[in-house]
């Protein structure tokens, strides 16, 4: 079954815009899990423009599903996650000042750095994932870093899906097939939404987890958080059922 991990960064963005503690990041994490989310994702950045360092600690005892922390592996970030020991750490190549992730790692160029970082996390029994583009060569290089999983950057899929779903999914199918042949766990995320999630899951049967934040929070503003999470779970379940 493909698990749904809800990225709650946007909850923190809204809180920080006004100051104070509302909306509560911890309450959002509790409710997302109670409503059926199978994981909580956060992406703390050095500027703390959304998730703050203290949030990372405050959330840790409250997450009873899976705790996925994304981030660029600075020394400070690695020290933080080694202290928290979440279920999974997803390494992303973002510069500190970017608004959002826009590409995957150049694994060949950063191979030694990634392999060493992954080893330090796995030594503490933290599952590792690295954020990559959907190209078969990158997937093969990723396998050699000894990462447990990869997360496919789905921005290009989401961009092309409305006009040409078949073309949009083609590279992701190929990348997923290579990952499966290499026994490499497969996650996906970025701009996945209620509109495009079903088609993606149907065509990527080996998909273990999707991390969805911006679209889900936007949809929840219109339809409510509980209803939105249930709609995602239903569409993922229907897509999976069609494969059996």
Backbone torsions as a table, in degrees:
resi	resn	phi	psi	omega
1	UNK	NA	136.7	175.4
2	UNK	-79.0	123.1	-178.8
3	UNK	-86.1	147.8	176.2
4	UNK	-103.8	115.8	173.6
5	UNK	-106.3	126.0	-176.9
6	UNK	-94.5	122.1	176.2
7	UNK	-84.4	119.4	-174.5
8	UNK	-102.8	18.5	177.3
9	UNK	-52.6	-42.4	-175.0
10	UNK	-66.9	-26.6	173.5
11	UNK	-62.5	-44.0	179.0
12	UNK	-66.3	-36.7	177.7
13	UNK	-59.7	-45.0	180.0
14	UNK	-65.2	-42.3	177.4
15	UNK	-60.1	-46.4	-175.9
16	UNK	-67.3	-25.7	-179.2
17	UNK	-64.1	-29.2	-177.6
18	UNK	-106.8	-22.4	-171.8
19	UNK	87.9	173.5	-178.7
20	UNK	78.5	-155.2	-172.8
21	UNK	-120.7	10.3	-178.1
22	UNK	-114.7	135.6	-5.5
23	UNK	-70.1	150.2	-175.9
24	UNK	-78.4	125.2	178.0
25	UNK	-66.2	-40.7	-179.1
26	UNK	-68.5	-40.5	177.8
27	UNK	-65.6	-37.4	177.0
28	UNK	-61.7	-42.1	179.1
29	UNK	-63.9	-42.6	178.1
30	UNK	-59.2	-49.1	-175.3
31	UNK	-68.4	-39.9	177.7
32	UNK	-56.8	-43.9	178.9
33	UNK	-66.6	-43.5	179.1
34	UNK	-62.4	-30.4	-179.3
35	UNK	-83.2	-3.6	174.7
36	UNK	120.2	-7.7	178.2
37	UNK	-59.2	139.3	-175.4
38	UNK	-100.2	9.0	176.7
39	UNK	-174.5	160.4	175.0
40	UNK	-124.1	129.3	178.7
41	UNK	-113.1	138.9	170.4
42	UNK	-134.0	156.6	179.2
43	UNK	-135.1	82.5	178.5
44	UNK	-69.7	136.3	176.0
45	UNK	-117.2	156.8	-176.2
46	UNK	-56.4	-30.8	-179.1
47	UNK	-75.8	-14.2	-176.6
48	UNK	56.0	35.2	-178.4
49	UNK	-73.4	-13.6	170.2
50	UNK	-134.0	-90.9	178.5
51	UNK	-68.5	128.6	177.6
52	UNK	-96.3	159.9	178.8
53	UNK	-56.9	-40.3	-179.8
54	UNK	-64.2	-33.2	176.9
55	UNK	-58.7	-39.6	-177.9
56	UNK	-58.0	-42.2	179.0
57	UNK	-74.2	-41.1	-177.9
58	UNK	-64.1	-34.3	-178.3
59	UNK	-75.6	-30.6	-171.2
60	UNK	-50.2	-49.7	-177.8
61	UNK	-76.5	-8.5	-175.2
62	UNK	-96.4	-14.4	-175.1
63	UNK	-92.5	112.1	-178.1
64	UNK	-106.5	2.8	175.2
65	UNK	-100.1	-105.3	175.0
66	UNK	-130.7	138.1	-179.0
67	UNK	-107.9	113.0	-179.2
68	UNK	-112.9	118.4	177.9
69	UNK	-110.4	119.9	177.8
70	UNK	-96.9	153.5	173.1
71	UNK	167.0	163.4	174.4
72	UNK	-77.7	132.5	-171.6
73	UNK	-77.9	64.8	168.6
74	UNK	-70.3	167.8	177.0
75	UNK	-59.0	-42.4	-179.5
76	UNK	-63.9	-41.6	179.4
77	UNK	-63.1	-45.9	-179.6
78	UNK	-63.2	-40.8	177.1
79	UNK	-61.4	-39.3	180.0
80	UNK	-63.3	-50.8	-176.1
81	UNK	-71.5	-30.0	176.0
82	UNK	-68.2	-29.3	176.7
83	UNK	-74.7	-41.4	-178.0
84	UNK	-77.3	-40.2	-175.0
85	UNK	55.5	64.0	177.4
86	UNK	-71.5	173.6	177.2
87	UNK	-60.9	-42.8	-174.4
88	UNK	-144.5	141.6	170.2
89	UNK	-116.5	126.3	177.8
90	UNK	-107.3	117.5	-177.9
91	UNK	-87.7	124.8	-179.6
92	UNK	-120.1	153.4	-175.9
93	UNK	-92.4	20.0	-175.3
94	UNK	-65.0	138.2	166.1
95	UNK	-71.9	155.8	-175.4
96	UNK	-59.2	-27.0	-172.5
97	UNK	-100.2	4.7	-177.3
98	UNK	-74.4	151.8	179.5
99	UNK	-74.0	-39.5	-178.8
100	UNK	-158.5	163.5	179.4
101	UNK	-63.7	137.1	-176.7
102	UNK	-134.3	2.6	177.1
103	UNK	-168.5	162.1	177.3
104	UNK	-92.0	177.5	179.2
105	UNK	-65.5	144.2	161.5
106	UNK	-84.1	89.1	-169.9
107	UNK	-64.4	-37.8	-180.0
108	UNK	-61.2	-45.3	-177.6
109	UNK	-67.8	-36.0	-174.9
110	UNK	-107.7	22.9	-171.0
111	UNK	-57.8	-51.5	-176.1
112	UNK	-62.2	-43.7	179.0
113	UNK	-61.3	-46.1	-178.8
114	UNK	-66.3	-43.3	-178.2
115	UNK	-62.3	-41.8	179.6
116	UNK	-66.3	-43.2	-179.8
117	UNK	-64.2	-44.2	179.1
118	UNK	-60.8	-41.8	179.5
119	UNK	-61.4	-39.5	-178.7
120	UNK	-67.4	-33.2	178.0
121	UNK	-75.0	-44.0	-178.9
122	UNK	-65.7	-27.8	177.1
123	UNK	-60.3	-27.6	178.8
124	UNK	-100.4	18.7	177.2
125	UNK	61.6	34.2	175.0
126	UNK	-99.8	124.5	176.6
127	UNK	-66.5	137.3	-176.8
128	UNK	-113.7	147.7	174.3
129	UNK	-143.1	145.5	175.7
130	UNK	-123.5	140.1	-174.4
131	UNK	-82.2	119.3	-173.9
132	UNK	-137.1	158.1	172.3
133	UNK	-76.8	158.6	-176.3
134	UNK	-84.4	68.1	174.7
135	UNK	-125.7	140.1	-172.6
136	UNK	-64.9	-36.5	179.5
137	UNK	-63.6	-41.2	179.4
138	UNK	-64.2	-40.1	178.6
139	UNK	-61.4	-41.0	179.6
140	UNK	-65.5	-42.9	176.7
141	UNK	-63.3	-39.2	-179.6
142	UNK	-60.5	-40.1	178.7
143	UNK	-56.8	-39.1	-176.7
144	UNK	-73.2	-11.7	174.6
145	UNK	-78.7	-10.1	-176.9
146	UNK	74.2	16.6	175.3
147	UNK	-62.2	150.5	178.2
148	UNK	-74.7	-38.0	-177.1
149	UNK	-142.7	167.6	166.4
150	UNK	-122.4	153.3	171.4
151	UNK	-115.1	116.6	179.3
152	UNK	-74.2	129.0	176.6
153	UNK	-74.6	111.7	-171.6
154	UNK	-98.4	12.0	176.4
155	UNK	-53.9	-49.0	179.2
156	UNK	-61.6	-36.2	176.7
157	UNK	-61.6	-49.1	-178.2
158	UNK	-62.5	-35.5	-179.0
159	UNK	-68.1	-40.5	-174.1
160	UNK	-89.6	-22.9	-173.9
161	UNK	-51.3	-46.2	-175.8
162	UNK	-59.8	-31.4	-176.8
163	UNK	-97.1	-28.4	-175.7
164	UNK	-156.5	80.0	-177.1
165	UNK	-56.8	-40.1	-177.7
166	UNK	-63.6	-43.8	177.5
167	UNK	-67.5	-38.3	-177.9
168	UNK	-60.9	-37.0	-173.7
169	UNK	-89.4	-15.5	-167.4
170	UNK	-58.7	-48.4	-179.2
171	UNK	-65.9	-31.6	-179.4
172	UNK	-71.9	-35.7	175.4
173	UNK	-62.6	-45.3	-180.0
174	UNK	-63.6	-44.9	179.7
175	UNK	-63.1	-40.8	179.8
176	UNK	-65.4	-38.8	178.8
177	UNK	-63.8	-40.7	177.6
178	UNK	-65.7	-44.4	179.0
179	UNK	-58.9	-43.7	-179.9
180	UNK	-64.8	-40.2	179.8
181	UNK	-65.5	-25.8	-179.9
182	UNK	-94.6	2.5	-178.0
183	UNK	57.7	44.0	179.6
184	UNK	-107.4	123.1	-179.4
185	UNK	-61.7	148.9	-171.4
186	UNK	-127.3	121.1	171.0
187	UNK	-115.5	171.2	177.0
188	UNK	-153.3	151.4	177.0
189	UNK	-176.2	154.8	174.3
190	UNK	117.2	112.5	177.1
191	UNK	64.2	17.4	169.0
192	UNK	-70.9	146.6	-173.5
193	UNK	-149.4	175.1	175.5
194	UNK	-60.4	-29.9	-179.4
195	UNK	-67.6	-39.4	-170.3
196	UNK	-114.6	-4.1	-173.4
197	UNK	-68.2	-40.3	-177.5
198	UNK	-61.5	-44.8	-179.3
199	UNK	-63.5	-40.4	-179.2
200	UNK	-64.4	-48.8	-178.2
201	UNK	-63.9	-38.9	179.4
202	UNK	-60.0	-37.2	-174.8
203	UNK	-92.9	-6.6	179.3
204	UNK	-123.6	76.4	-173.5
205	UNK	-64.6	-20.9	-178.3
206	UNK	-88.4	6.0	-175.0
207	UNK	-67.5	124.7	-177.8
208	UNK	-93.2	-34.0	-172.7
209	UNK	-156.3	141.9	168.8
210	UNK	-118.8	138.2	176.7
211	UNK	-111.0	118.1	-173.4
212	UNK	-131.5	128.1	-178.5
213	UNK	-128.6	-70.8	-170.4
214	UNK	-56.8	-52.5	-177.8
215	UNK	-64.0	-42.5	-178.1
216	UNK	-62.7	-42.9	179.7
217	UNK	-67.1	-39.4	176.3
218	UNK	-61.1	-46.0	-180.0
219	UNK	-65.2	-34.6	179.4
220	UNK	-66.5	-28.3	176.1
221	UNK	-63.4	-31.4	-179.5
222	UNK	-87.9	-37.5	-168.3
223	UNK	-117.8	-7.0	-176.4
224	UNK	94.2	144.5	-175.7
225	UNK	-65.0	-47.4	-177.2
226	UNK	-61.8	-46.9	-179.6
227	UNK	-62.2	-41.5	-178.7
228	UNK	-64.9	-45.6	178.2
229	UNK	-61.6	-42.2	179.2
230	UNK	-64.0	-36.3	177.5
231	UNK	-65.0	-41.3	176.6
232	UNK	-62.0	-47.7	-178.6
233	UNK	-60.7	-38.8	-180.0
234	UNK	-66.6	-43.1	-178.2
235	UNK	-68.9	-37.1	175.7
236	UNK	-64.7	-43.8	-179.5
237	UNK	-63.7	-43.6	178.5
238	UNK	-63.0	-41.9	179.0
239	UNK	-62.8	-42.2	179.3
240	UNK	-66.3	-39.5	-179.5
241	UNK	-62.4	-33.1	-179.0
242	UNK	-68.5	-15.8	-179.1
243	UNK	-87.3	-15.6	-176.4
244	UNK	-92.5	NA	NA
